[in-house]
Amino acid sequence: MKLVEHFKEGLNSPICLTWELTYACNLSCVHCLSSSGRRDPRELSTEECKAVIDELQRMQVFYVNIGGGEPTVRPDFWELVEYAVSHQVGVKFSTNGVKLTPERARWLAETDYVDVQISLDGATAEVNDHVRGPGSYDTAIRAMTNLRDAGFKDFKLSVVMTRQNVGQLDQFAEIADTYGAQLRITRLRPSGRGADVWDELHPTADQQLTLYDWLVANGEKVLTGDSFFHLNALGSDPLPGLNLCGAGRVVCLIDPVGDVYACPFAIHQEFLAGNVRDGGFGKVWTESELFNDLRGPQTGGACTSCSAYDACQGGCMAAKFFTGLPLDGPDPECVKGHGELALASVGSAPRSDVDHSHRKTRASRKVPVSIGFGPPEGTDRPDRACDTSPLAGFTPGR
């Protein structure tokens, strides 16, 4: 049996566990998957977080992707990072850079089994700050400067691809090279506040082709978090990665209050598997009815009759769900055009009932397009997808 077939049936522990430590965030990015902003008073305590880490160690989880919100604004964040690595659980955390001082950058450079992702969604301040908020470009650049000066090698520059920044791919690569980082690009999903700006921000069909061609030419140097397997239908050159939906099989999400979801991009009751406060994470992972269903044979619906089905596997579950398409239907960005046709008959789409947005930025606002494919208004989405390799980003004894 091929390795990927084992993944379809689920593993004893996730290879890509995303953990949002807090919904608190200093930014209000317009495409934030978790609608972050305000702290939830029910979030797991320090001791509860340490108990989860103890369990992850017992389950032999190699590393955890920590996000939010902005995880570094949580007062015990650095304490939890230290606790995790001292218990053989590596940490990769996503940040907008607000707390990465020169002193903290030096500490990170000296700490094994820790990796950092800096979120930046425009190669220029003009593009980035219209999505992530005024001053966020400068904050990210300052954080990358501090990491570079501290000698931190191969941290990640994480970019969500939008209609406004697809044309900046080469510039992003240059920025990564300048700071000694590795470029990582991920797909925009219509989740959280992203649902409000999906129509304005998701790449056009022509841009999807541009992105595919660029990844074919540059993919060996760029991480994608397996975000773009729906693009495999465009050609004979498969993009690197598992090229399947790993929800509940090899990936899942723990949110700040301990709820466990099948997918980091699907924070919705439909994909809620349980809570770590009810018997621990391991119980949810192994006994959840939802996860067991996802690990069984899946139907591809009408997509199975498409010649490209084996290449794209029907696309992203979360992207379908939050655009109102059936889970066995086509991806909304199906490169064969089937998603566009299916969307024409969709009425209302589901919305997550989890929303911690700052009140002044509560979504349902439209994002004006004004500069070419021009930048929209708004601000953050800490990135939480896995790297193409579940072991990517960790170099023992760096």
N, C-alpha and C positions, 0 to 999 in steps of 0.2 A: 504494500500500500504506500502511495506517495505521501510525503510529509504533510502536504496541504490537505489530504483526505483525513488525516488524524485531526487536524485543526478543525475541520468541519464537524467532527463528532465531539469537540470540546476537550479540554485538558484538565488535569487535576488542579491546576492553578493558572490564573491568567498570565500571559506573557506581556500584556500591556494593560496595566492597571492605572487608570487616571483617578486622581483624588483631588477634588476641589476643597481646599481647607477652609475657605471663607468666601462669602459673597461680597464682602467689603471690597471696594475699589475706588481709587482716586480718580479714575477715568470713567467715561460713559460711552464706550465705543458703540457706534450705531449697529454693528453686526455681532454684538456679544451673544454667544450661544446660550449663556446662562442668565442673561438679563441682570448682570451683577451691578452693584453700586452700594447698597446698604447691607450691613452685617445682619445676619439672622441670629436673634438672641438664643436660639436653640442649638447653635452649632456645637459640635463635639468639644468637650473640654480637653485640656492638655493630657490628663490621665487617660481619657477615653481614646485619644489619638495614639498614645503610646501603647495601649492595649491592642489597637488595630495593627500597629507595627509589629508587636510581639507575634501576633497571629500570622502576619505576612512572612515573618522569619520562619515560623514553623511550617508554613506552606511552601517554603523555598521560592518565594517570589523574588526574582532577581533585582528588579528595580521598580520604582513607582514614579509616574508622571504627576507632579504636583502643580496645580493651577488654581484658578479662582474665577471670579474676583482677582484681586492682586494679592497673592499669598504672602508676600513679604511685609504687608501691613499688619498681619496678625502678630501680636506681641510675642507669642511663643514660637514663631516660625523657625528661627535659627536653632532654638533648643530642640525642636522636633527633627530638623535636618540632622543635627549631631546624633540624636538618639537613633534615628534610622540607620545611618551609616555604621554606627557602633554595633548595630544588631544585624549587620550583613544585608541590609536592604538599601540598595543604591537609590539615589534621588536625582531626578531630572526635573527642574522646576522652570516654569514659564513666568516671565515678569516683563513689565513695561520699563523696568530699570530704575524706578523711583528710589529704591533703597540701596542700590549698588554703589556705595561710596568707594573711594580708593582703598580704604582699610578693609571693607568687606570683600572687595575683589581680591585683595591679597590673601585673605583668609580662605576664600573659595579655591584659589590657585594652589593652596597648600593642602587642600582636603581631598582625599581620594574618594572615588565612587560618587562624585557629585558633578552634574552637568547643568548648564544654564541655557535657557532659550530666551533671547531678547525679541520681543514682538515689534515689528515695524511693517506697516502696510503701504508705504510709499517710499520710493527712492529719493524723493524730494519732500521737504516740509509741506509744500503746497498740497500734494496729494495725500500724504500721510495724515496731516493734522485735520483735514476735513472729515476723516473717518474716525480718528482716534482722539482728537481734541487738540486745542491750541497748546503748543509747547511740548507735545509728546514726542515729536521727532527729535528735538534737542535733548530730551531726557534719555531717549534710547541711544543716541550717538554718544552722549556722555558716559552712559553705562558701558558701552562697548569699548570706549577709550580706556576706561578704568580697568576692564578685564584684560585688554591687550597689554596695557602698561604693567599689569601685575603678572604677566606671563601665563595667563590662562589660555591654553591652546584649544582650538577646535570647539569653542562654544557655538551655539546655534543661532543663526539669524533667521527668525521664523516669520514668514510672510503668508497672509491670506490673499489668494489671488482674486482680484476684482476687475471689473470692466476698465477701471481707471489705471491699473498698474501692470496689466499684462505686457504692455509695451515697454516696461521698465525692467524686464527680466535680466538683461545684460548688465544694467546698472546695479541691480541687487547683487549679482555675482561679483561685481567690482567692489561693492561695499564690503561684502563678506571677505574677500581677499585682503582688502585694506586693513581689516581688524583681526585677521587670523581666525576668522569664523568659518563655519560650514553653512551654506545656504540650505534652508528647508522651506519648501512651499507647500501649502495646504489649500484645500478646497473650501470655498464659501458655502455654508449650509443655511437653509432658510429656517433656522432654529432660534429661539429666544427673540432678541431684538432683530436678528438677521431676517426674520420673516417680514418685517416692515420695509426692508430695503432691498429685498431679493430682486425684485423686478428691475431696480435701478443699478444694482451692483454686480449681479452675476454675469460672467463673461458671455459675449455673443458667440454664435456658432463659428464664425470666422476666427475669433480669438481662441476658441477651444482647439481648433486645428493648429493655430500658431503655438499654443501651449504644448500640444502633443509633439509637434516637430521639434520644439526647443528641448523638451525632455528626452526625446530620442537622441538628440545630439549631445546633450549635457548630463543625462540622467546618472551617469556613473559618479558624478561629483556632487549631486544634489539629492537631498532626502525629500521624500514626498509623504511619509506617513501612510502610504498606500491609499492616498486620497483620490487618485485619478484613474482607478482601474476602469471606469466607464469610458475612458478615452481609448482603450485598447481596440475598440471596434473601428477605429479610424485607419488602422494599418496592420501590417504583418509583423511589425516590431513591437513586442510586448513591453510595457513599462516594468521596471523592477518592482518586486513586491509579491505578496501573497495573492493579490488580485481576487479577493473575495471579501464579503462582509463578515467580520469576525465578531459581531455583536453577540454577547452571551456565550461565545465559543472560546475566544482567546482574549477578548477585551471586555471591559466594563468600566463603570464610573461609580465612585463613592462621592456623594455630595457633602456639603458642610454639616448637614444635620444627620448624616449617617445613612441616608437613603442610597440604595444600590440600583443603578440603572444598567440596562443591557449595553448601552452605547453612550459615549461622551457627548454625542450630538443629538441625543433623543431624550431630553429631560421632560418626560411626560408620563402621566399615570399609566399609559398603555405599555410602557417599557420599564415600569418599576418592579423590581424583583424581590425587594425586602429591605430591611434596615439592620445595620450592624449592631444596634442596641438590642436586637431580638435574637440572641444566641450567637452573634459574631458573624464576621464576613464569610468565613469558611462554610458555615451552614447555608448562607444565601447562595454561594457559588455552586455548592454541590447539590442542594436540595430544591432550589427554586423551580417551580413549575414552568415559569416563563423560560428560564435558561434551558431546561430540559427540552422544551418544545423547540427552541431555536437550534438545538443540537441535533434534532431529528431531520429527516429528509425534508427539503424545502421545494415548493413548487415555483417554477419560474413563470407560470401563467402563459399568456400569449407570447411573452418574450422567447420562450423556448423554440418557437417556430422561426425565429430570426437567425440568419446565418452568423451573426456576431455574438450570439448568446454565450458561447463557450469562452469568448474573449472578455466580455464585460460582466457576465454573471448577473445581468439585470440592473446593475448599478447600486446606489446607496439607499439603504432602508430609511434613514432619517430624512434624506432629501425628498423621497417619495411621500412619506407620511406628512411632513409639514407643508407640502404643496397640495395635499388633498388627494394624492394618487394612491391606489391600492398597493400593498406591499409586494404583490406578485405582478405589478404593472411595470411599465418602463420608467427609467430614471427621468426626471424632468429635464435634464440636460442630455438626454439620449442623442448621440451624434447622428443617428439615422433619422431623426425628426419625429420619432414615435411619441416622445414625451410631450413635445409641443402640441401634437394632435390631441393627446389625452388630456392635457391641461385645459383645452378649449371647452371641455364638457364638465369641468370641476366647478362646483359652487364655492362654498366656504371651506377653508382648510383648518385643521386642528391647531390650537395654540397651547403652549405650555402654561400650566397654572402656577408655575414657579416664576416669580418676578420680584427682584430686589432692586429695580432701577431707582436711581435718584429721582425724586418726584418731578423735578423740573425737566427731566429728560425722558419721562414715560413715553414709550414709543407709540406708534401708530402715526408717525410722522413720515412724510415722504422725503426722499433725498434728491434735491435738484441736481441735474447734470448740466454743468456749465462750462467745463474746460475740455474741449475735445470730447472725450468720453468723460468729461470733467469731474472733478472731485465733489463728493457730497459733503453735507454737514454732519458733524457728529464726533464721536470718540471711541472703546477697547474690547478686545476679545482675546484674553489670554489663550494661547493655543495649547491643546491638550491631546492631540493625536500622537500615535506612536511613530517612531522612525521606521523606515522600511525594514530594517533589521531590528529585532527586539533587543539586541545587544549593542546597538549603535550608540555612540556617544560616551561609552565607558572604557577608559584605558587605565587599567590598574597601575598604580605607581607612577601616575603622570608626573 
